[in-house]
Amino acid sequence: MVLYESTRGGNEGISSAEAIKRGISPNGGLYVPQKIKEITQKDILDMVNMSYQQRAVFILKQYLDDYTDDELVNCVNSAYNTNKFSNTDIAPLTPVNENLCLLELWHGPTCAFKDMALQILPHFLVKAVEKTGEKSEIVILVATSGDTGKAALEGFADVKGTRIMVFYPENGVSEVQKYQMITQTGNNVNVFGVKGNFDDTQTGVKRIFTDEQLISEMAKRNFKFSSANSINWGRLVPQIIYYFSAYADLIRINRIKPGDKVNFVVPTGNFGNILAGFYAKRMGLPVNKLVCASNDNNVLTDFIRTGNYDRRRKFIRTVSPSMDILISSNLERLLYELTDHDSKNVSDWMNQLNEVGYYEIGQNLLDCLHKSFWAGWSNQDETLKTIECVYKDYNYVLDTHTAVAVDVYDKYVITTGDLTPSIIVSTASPFKFNGSVCKALFGEERIESKSEFELLEILSKESNMPIPAGLKDLDKKSILHNTVCEKYDMKTVVTQNLF
Ligand SMILES: *Cc1c(COP(=O)(O)O)cnc(C)c1O
């Protein structure tokens, strides 16, 4: 059986169900598998003729091996179906030119890639509660930069035995994102704005998770916290699937031969998506480079180039808000893997980051990092320009996050000359960030004084694409959640709503 341990040490060795139920380790670390499973080239070839659902079961059972095959098939079929996803391929690969494909991860109900994991996590969790004989009600706490919140609400609404509380930075999300959340229905859901940015919100939630006094009060009342953020292993593992799936599809459409290497370019914030790509590579997927694309909050670009992680800089609100992050949680898992599970070093770095705002990993580890990663960033003008150019050249509308990746990919090719076939991981529908997308396509004047909701119609007419069901008529729905709190009041808000 694959056992899970914390990146901050302690010799736990718990099952995947237990790791998924807990979300984060009590010592503040993140759960990782003790061993990385290997996938052979023959397995990958077998995947070529499988459906997305079959590929999903194959990958999931490598890591969630305390779940039965039947349980995994059930989870997969409940999550990845055409009631939830608007494309039968679930994660289709769309070629844009001879060398480049987009992996579209936004055909789920909330129009961003978070659905790929958050449609299935609630099913894992409900089974995990059963398997571990848990009697408490599970309280899911979420910090969101915009997309996770809605995807988690959509996944957990009315799921028996769970409650969900979402915190978002009050002024840090788009109108569409905000309306998606504050109009959420369901008996077990709560949504709160926080006066602060995403890092404040995420730090607040992490603090609540590790508040021992609160946890014991919760236990007395039969509540237990868990996480739907990408610190939960149950969110990481479904993301590994689409890296294999995209590779299998490239073979299927004769773009590569089995065994050929490919690059993945990933618009990155909390480092969850690209980390799944790293696990795929470690498992044996022929990946050349994982290109980490950032926006103006380019803390990861600097880190990957210099080995110095320094969050002491101004937080910038950009047109790609889901990547406006200075503390990338999942980097902790990468460091743990790259140091061969050195929990002492990892704990020291994370404490240093917390206390003084930076840490440095040293040359040896940096060399090791460069074997798998390259990093670059795109400023907001470049991002909008990229949306305009790709539309002109290929008649394809990118969202702002994916545009960051396309721009960084251009920079990668110019800098390295590497022409390995590449896949851009496309993380959101352009409709979700239509304010900025319309500005890029039609210019400031044409969109002036129009609400994001009017712009949905304009974008739909111009691009000949239907408005996604989840975004239509959002402004006509009733607002059900309008509480806003100070960042130091988040704990009070939680207790008031539970006790
Ligand atoms: C969350 C998100 C990202 C960043 O993904 P991470 O896993 O946090 O690195 C990028 N684009 C969109 C649209 C997102 O919602």
The ligand as a MOL file (V3000), in Angstrom:
LIG
                    3D

  0  0  0     0  0            999 V3000
M  V30 BEGIN CTAB
M  V30 COUNTS 15 15 0 0 0
M  V30 BEGIN ATOM
M  V30 1 C -5.7220 28.3040 -9.8300 0
M  V30 2 C -5.4570 28.7940 -11.1940 0
M  V30 3 C -4.1470 28.8920 -11.6840 0
M  V30 4 C -2.9380 28.5410 -10.8430 0
M  V30 5 O -2.8680 27.1840 -10.5370 0
M  V30 6 P -1.9520 26.6680 -9.3290 0
M  V30 7 O -2.2340 25.2380 -9.2160 0
M  V30 8 O -2.4110 27.4520 -8.1270 0
M  V30 9 O -0.5510 26.9940 -9.6730 0
M  V30 10 C -3.9670 29.3080 -12.9900 0
M  V30 11 N -5.0230 29.6590 -13.7590 0
M  V30 12 C -6.2880 29.5990 -13.3170 0
M  V30 13 C -7.3890 30.0160 -14.2090 0
M  V30 14 C -6.5520 29.1540 -12.0230 0
M  V30 15 O -7.8130 29.0850 -11.5880 0
M  V30 END ATOM
M  V30 BEGIN BOND
M  V30 1 1 1 2
M  V30 2 1 2 3
M  V30 3 2 2 14
M  V30 4 1 3 4
M  V30 5 2 3 10
M  V30 6 1 4 5
M  V30 7 1 5 6
M  V30 8 2 6 7
M  V30 9 1 6 8
M  V30 10 1 6 9
M  V30 11 1 10 11
M  V30 12 2 11 12
M  V30 13 1 12 13
M  V30 14 1 12 14
M  V30 15 1 14 15
M  V30 END BOND
M  V30 END CTAB
M  END
